[in-house]
Amino acid sequence: MISASMVKELRESTGAGMLDCKKALEASNGSMEDAITWLREKGISKAAKKASRIAAEGLAICKINGNKAVIVEVNSETDFVAKNEEFQNLVNIIADTILNNNVDTLEEANKLVYNDKTIEQLIVEKTSTIGEKISFRRFEIVEKEDSDVFGTYSHMGGKIVSVCVLTKDEELAKDIAMQIAAMKPLYLNRDMVPAEVLEKEKSILKEQAENEGLDPSKIDMVVNGRVNKYYEEVCLVDQGFIKENKMKVNKYVDSKGSSIKYFVRYEVGEGMEKREENFADEVMKQING
């Protein structure tokens, strides 16, 4: 019988996941040594040793099938691996598999099967063969009506990827996707800005105005003006259109008889800790195992 303490011991010695450790012990009739060998043979132990590394490089892609699009981010430790064909193939497999299924969470997506292997198993295998930590970070499925159009844009070889849904005009949708990639809006319009975010911004702007020694009777007016500037930075429809900067995005889209319904923007590694190691340190780590 495989006890919890045996699984715990194997996990601590290999760094492999609980489920993998249990499987290894079952396959090895409870032999700790054979279980370690089993994990190494499967590439799981080797992959697990890389689990603590920082994977903030990688690739984002967007794929479309009819009225459904998926945007995916998969991370690697280095940009070199992100440009590796084997890694790029994995990212495409993940995106295609999600696009052909109905899933809502990362956990569900990891359990999807491609050629008799789950996405999770494919990632473990590639982590082992490529030699870097690979992490499937996030995805989002975007759907549209028959009459709507998708617009997508990929910048810097998949470092920044955007997808948007407009009511009409595919060329315009591409331009808006480029706008989203370049100008990094956080929200579609002012109504989408969460109340707590807006209140925090107003508080900061008010404190700034007070620190500037402005006339107290004019502070509210100054704050309101700066809030409008904030909207112009973070709300897509309030931004100046990159191809016609004197015109706001919403005015330009209106002039084309269209409207923006939704967008998603992924920037690889955004919000993640970046590696700050030099090459010599990395070499010594490899030498010392």
C-alpha positions as a Python dict, from the first residue, in 0.01 Angstrom:
ca = {
    (1, 'M'): (0, 0, 0),
    (2, 'I'): (131, 345, -95),
    (3, 'S'): (114, 572, 208),
    (4, 'A'): (92, 951, 214),
    (5, 'S'): (429, 969, 390),
    (6, 'M'): (593, 774, 105),
    (7, 'V'): (446, 1014, -151),
    (8, 'K'): (566, 1309, 59),
    (9, 'E'): (917, 1167, 86),
    (10, 'L'): (942, 1107, -289),
    (11, 'R'): (810, 1452, -363),
    (12, 'E'): (1065, 1614, -135),
    (13, 'S'): (1353, 1421, -291),
    (14, 'T'): (1253, 1481, -656),
    (15, 'G'): (1038, 1793, -659),
    (16, 'A'): (780, 1612, -873),
    (17, 'G'): (406, 1662, -822),
    (18, 'M'): (203, 1460, -572),
    (19, 'L'): (7, 1273, -839),
    (20, 'D'): (321, 1185, -1035),
    (21, 'C'): (490, 1063, -717),
    (22, 'K'): (193, 841, -635),
    (23, 'K'): (195, 697, -989),
    (24, 'A'): (571, 636, -969),
    (25, 'L'): (542, 449, -639),
    (26, 'E'): (253, 240, -768),
    (27, 'A'): (447, 154, -1083),
    (28, 'S'): (751, 62, -870),
    (29, 'N'): (564, -144, -607),
    (30, 'G'): (658, 102, -334),
    (31, 'S'): (1034, 103, -405),
    (32, 'M'): (1164, 456, -348),
    (33, 'E'): (1474, 401, -560),
    (34, 'D'): (1276, 254, -851),
    (35, 'A'): (1020, 535, -823),
    (36, 'I'): (1295, 796, -856),
    (37, 'T'): (1423, 613, -1164),
    (38, 'W'): (1070, 599, -1305),
    (39, 'L'): (1028, 974, -1263),
    (40, 'R'): (1365, 1041, -1426),
    (41, 'E'): (1280, 815, -1718),
    (42, 'K'): (956, 1003, -1772),
    (43, 'G'): (1143, 1332, -1761),
    (44, 'I'): (926, 1445, -1471),
    (45, 'S'): (1198, 1468, -1208),
    (46, 'K'): (1422, 1669, -1437),
    (47, 'A'): (1135, 1900, -1527),
    (48, 'A'): (1038, 1946, -1162),
    (49, 'K'): (1388, 2071, -1074),
    (50, 'K'): (1323, 2362, -1307),
    (51, 'A'): (990, 2450, -1143),
    (52, 'S'): (1142, 2721, -924),
    (53, 'R'): (1306, 2904, -1213),
    (54, 'I'): (1163, 3225, -1349),
    (55, 'A'): (992, 3191, -1688),
    (56, 'A'): (908, 3544, -1800),
    (57, 'E'): (1002, 3524, -2167),
    (58, 'G'): (797, 3328, -2418),
    (59, 'L'): (535, 3371, -2683),
    (60, 'A'): (177, 3490, -2720),
    (61, 'I'): (-39, 3399, -3018),
    (62, 'C'): (-396, 3444, -3133),
    (63, 'K'): (-582, 3195, -3350),
    (64, 'I'): (-926, 3222, -3507),
    (65, 'N'): (-1175, 2959, -3616),
    (66, 'G'): (-1504, 3099, -3744),
    (67, 'N'): (-1672, 3300, -3468),
    (68, 'K'): (-1424, 3189, -3205),
    (69, 'A'): (-1075, 3320, -3129),
    (70, 'V'): (-824, 3221, -2862),
    (71, 'I'): (-531, 3421, -2731),
    (72, 'V'): (-264, 3225, -2543),
    (73, 'E'): (58, 3301, -2353),
    (74, 'V'): (321, 3035, -2288),
    (75, 'N'): (642, 3129, -2106),
    (76, 'S'): (1002, 3017, -2124),
    (77, 'E'): (1310, 3126, -1931),
    (78, 'T'): (1494, 3281, -2225),
    (79, 'D'): (1408, 3459, -2548),
    (80, 'F'): (1634, 3210, -2728),
    (81, 'V'): (1395, 2925, -2645),
    (82, 'A'): (1093, 3140, -2733),
    (83, 'K'): (1231, 3152, -3089),
    (84, 'N'): (1287, 2775, -3094),
    (85, 'E'): (1066, 2594, -3349),
    (86, 'E'): (991, 2313, -3102),
    (87, 'F'): (866, 2563, -2844),
    (88, 'Q'): (661, 2752, -3105),
    (89, 'N'): (501, 2427, -3221),
    (90, 'L'): (397, 2356, -2861),
    (91, 'V'): (233, 2699, -2831),
    (92, 'N'): (43, 2639, -3156),
    (93, 'I'): (-72, 2296, -3036),
    (94, 'I'): (-202, 2447, -2711),
    (95, 'A'): (-390, 2723, -2897),
    (96, 'D'): (-539, 2485, -3155),
    (97, 'T'): (-645, 2234, -2891),
    (98, 'I'): (-822, 2502, -2685),
    (99, 'L'): (-985, 2641, -2999),
    (100, 'N'): (-1130, 2298, -3079),
    (101, 'N'): (-1274, 2248, -2730),
    (102, 'N'): (-1485, 2431, -2473),
    (103, 'V'): (-1293, 2516, -2157),
    (104, 'D'): (-1309, 2803, -1911),
    (105, 'T'): (-1013, 2759, -1679),
    (106, 'L'): (-640, 2693, -1706),
    (107, 'E'): (-691, 2372, -1509),
    (108, 'E'): (-945, 2249, -1768),
    (109, 'A'): (-719, 2352, -2055),
    (110, 'N'): (-423, 2162, -1909),
    (111, 'K'): (-634, 1845, -1907),
    (112, 'L'): (-721, 1869, -2278),
    (113, 'V'): (-575, 1586, -2485),
    (114, 'Y'): (-365, 1613, -2800),
    (115, 'N'): (-238, 1288, -2959),
    (116, 'D'): (-312, 1084, -2644),
    (117, 'K'): (-129, 1326, -2415),
    (118, 'T'): (-266, 1607, -2201),
    (119, 'I'): (-141, 1962, -2248),
    (120, 'E'): (12, 1931, -1902),
    (121, 'Q'): (207, 1620, -2006),
    (122, 'L'): (327, 1787, -2327),
    (123, 'I'): (459, 2082, -2125),
    (124, 'V'): (645, 1849, -1885),
    (125, 'E'): (799, 1667, -2181),
    (126, 'K'): (909, 1987, -2353),
    (127, 'T'): (1049, 2126, -2028),
    (128, 'S'): (1264, 1814, -2010),
    (129, 'T'): (1376, 1802, -2375),
    (130, 'I'): (1424, 2176, -2429),
    (131, 'G'): (1597, 2216, -2093),
    (132, 'E'): (1413, 2521, -1963),
    (133, 'K'): (1110, 2575, -1747),
    (134, 'I'): (803, 2611, -1969),
    (135, 'S'): (484, 2751, -1824),
    (136, 'F'): (137, 2777, -1981),
    (137, 'R'): (38, 3103, -1815),
    (138, 'R'): (-302, 3207, -1948),
    (139, 'F'): (-555, 3206, -2228),
    (140, 'E'): (-882, 3372, -2318),
    (141, 'I'): (-1149, 3267, -2562),
    (142, 'V'): (-1320, 3551, -2750),
    (143, 'E'): (-1642, 3494, -2943),
    (144, 'K'): (-1830, 3708, -3191),
    (145, 'E'): (-2161, 3721, -3376),
    (146, 'D'): (-2183, 3622, -3744),
    (147, 'S'): (-2202, 3986, -3848),
    (148, 'D'): (-1904, 4095, -3633),
    (149, 'V'): (-1538, 4092, -3736),
    (150, 'F'): (-1216, 4002, -3555),
    (151, 'G'): (-903, 4213, -3569),
    (152, 'T'): (-567, 4074, -3456),
    (153, 'Y'): (-214, 4209, -3434),
    (154, 'S'): (117, 4054, -3331),
    (155, 'H'): (417, 4272, -3245),
    (156, 'M'): (784, 4178, -3201),
    (157, 'G'): (734, 3816, -3303),
    (158, 'G'): (461, 3747, -3050),
    (159, 'K'): (583, 3957, -2756),
    (160, 'I'): (262, 4161, -2771),
    (161, 'V'): (-58, 4022, -2921),
    (162, 'S'): (-404, 4174, -2938),
    (163, 'V'): (-747, 4070, -3058),
    (164, 'C'): (-1061, 4281, -3086),
    (165, 'V'): (-1422, 4246, -3197),
    (166, 'L'): (-1586, 4516, -3409),
    (167, 'T'): (-1935, 4527, -3555),
    (168, 'K'): (-1797, 4565, -3912),
    (169, 'D'): (-1494, 4644, -4132),
    (170, 'E'): (-1204, 4395, -4112),
    (171, 'E'): (-940, 4650, -4217),
    (172, 'L'): (-1055, 4885, -3943),
    (173, 'A'): (-1047, 4596, -3694),
    (174, 'K'): (-681, 4531, -3783),
    (175, 'D'): (-600, 4899, -3725),
    (176, 'I'): (-774, 4892, -3386),
    (177, 'A'): (-586, 4575, -3292),
    (178, 'M'): (-263, 4761, -3378),
    (179, 'Q'): (-378, 5054, -3165),
    (180, 'I'): (-439, 4819, -2872),
    (181, 'A'): (-95, 4658, -2908),
    (182, 'A'): (84, 4993, -2935),
    (183, 'M'): (-104, 5209, -2685),
    (184, 'K'): (-179, 4953, -2412),
    (185, 'P'): (-533, 5053, -2312),
    (186, 'L'): (-658, 4887, -1994),
    (187, 'Y'): (-1030, 4933, -2055),
    (188, 'L'): (-1264, 4970, -2350),
    (189, 'N'): (-1440, 5281, -2219),
    (190, 'R'): (-1491, 5489, -1903),
    (191, 'D'): (-1775, 5271, -1778),
    (192, 'M'): (-1534, 4977, -1765),
    (193, 'V'): (-1297, 5145, -1518),
    (194, 'P'): (-1365, 4985, -1175),
    (195, 'A'): (-1493, 5234, -916),
    (196, 'E'): (-1214, 5150, -671),
    (197, 'V'): (-948, 5209, -939),
    (198, 'L'): (-1098, 5546, -1029),
    (199, 'E'): (-1125, 5653, -664),
    (200, 'K'): (-762, 5561, -602),
    (201, 'E'): (-652, 5759, -907),
    (202, 'K'): (-856, 6061, -797),
    (203, 'S'): (-702, 6041, -450),
    (204, 'I'): (-350, 6036, -596),
    (205, 'L'): (-426, 6326, -830),
    (206, 'K'): (-579, 6530, -547),
    (207, 'E'): (-274, 6477, -328),
    (208, 'Q'): (-49, 6578, -617),
    (209, 'A'): (-249, 6897, -670),
    (210, 'E'): (-235, 6981, -296),
    (211, 'N'): (142, 6920, -289),
    (212, 'E'): (181, 7162, -580),
    (213, 'G'): (37, 7434, -358),
    (214, 'L'): (-261, 7507, -583),
    (215, 'D'): (-547, 7729, -473),
    (216, 'P'): (-777, 7496, -268),
    (217, 'S'): (-1082, 7633, -452),
    (218, 'K'): (-935, 7516, -785),
    (219, 'I'): (-817, 7171, -681),
    (220, 'D'): (-1138, 6988, -778),
    (221, 'M'): (-1134, 7147, -1123),
    (222, 'V'): (-767, 7053, -1174),
    (223, 'V'): (-833, 6697, -1057),
    (224, 'N'): (-1125, 6660, -1297),
    (225, 'G'): (-906, 6776, -1583),
    (226, 'R'): (-637, 6525, -1492),
    (227, 'V'): (-893, 6246, -1459),
    (228, 'N'): (-990, 6315, -1820),
    (229, 'K'): (-623, 6282, -1915),
    (230, 'Y'): (-614, 5952, -1727),
    (231, 'Y'): (-913, 5829, -1928),
    (232, 'E'): (-732, 5924, -2248),
    (233, 'E'): (-443, 5698, -2146),
    (234, 'V'): (-628, 5391, -2019),
    (235, 'C'): (-956, 5383, -2216),
    (236, 'L'): (-929, 5262, -2576),
    (237, 'V'): (-1211, 5475, -2716),
    (238, 'D'): (-1068, 5793, -2556),
    (239, 'Q'): (-717, 5747, -2696),
    (240, 'G'): (-590, 5942, -2995),
    (241, 'F'): (-603, 5714, -3299),
    (242, 'I'): (-247, 5618, -3401),
    (243, 'K'): (-315, 5674, -3771),
    (244, 'E'): (-505, 6000, -3720),
    (245, 'N'): (-382, 6137, -3388),
    (246, 'K'): (-608, 6445, -3387),
    (247, 'M'): (-910, 6215, -3383),
    (248, 'K'): (-1017, 5996, -3092),
    (249, 'V'): (-1055, 5624, -3154),
    (250, 'N'): (-1430, 5631, -3093),
    (251, 'K'): (-1479, 5919, -3340),
    (252, 'Y'): (-1271, 5744, -3605),
    (253, 'V'): (-1455, 5413, -3560),
    (254, 'D'): (-1790, 5598, -3570),
    (255, 'S'): (-1688, 5766, -3896),
    (256, 'K'): (-1648, 5418, -4046),
    (257, 'G'): (-1994, 5312, -3930),
    (258, 'S'): (-1856, 5057, -3685),
    (259, 'S'): (-1814, 5015, -3309),
    (260, 'I'): (-1577, 4825, -3079),
    (261, 'K'): (-1735, 4551, -2869),
    (262, 'Y'): (-1441, 4388, -2691),
    (263, 'F'): (-1064, 4349, -2686),
    (264, 'V'): (-783, 4152, -2520),
    (265, 'R'): (-414, 4243, -2510),
    (266, 'Y'): (-137, 4010, -2393),
    (267, 'E'): (219, 4125, -2335),
    (268, 'V'): (455, 3838, -2263),
    (269, 'G'): (579, 3841, -1905),
    (270, 'E'): (381, 4150, -1797),
    (271, 'G'): (358, 4167, -1420),
    (272, 'M'): (611, 3885, -1377),
    (273, 'E'): (949, 3896, -1211),
    (274, 'K'): (1231, 3904, -1465),
    (275, 'R'): (1555, 3710, -1444),
    (276, 'E'): (1852, 3919, -1336),
    (277, 'E'): (2130, 3664, -1365),
    (278, 'N'): (2438, 3704, -1575),
    (279, 'F'): (2565, 3439, -1812),
    (280, 'A'): (2861, 3338, -1591),
    (281, 'D'): (2630, 3273, -1295),
    (282, 'E'): (2402, 3062, -1515),
    (283, 'V'): (2698, 2855, -1641),
    (284, 'M'): (2816, 2791, -1284),
    (285, 'K'): (2465, 2682, -1187),
    (286, 'Q'): (2469, 2430, -1473),
    (287, 'I'): (2814, 2301, -1373),
    (288, 'N'): (2712, 2263, -1009),
    (289, 'G'): (2394, 2082, -1109),
}
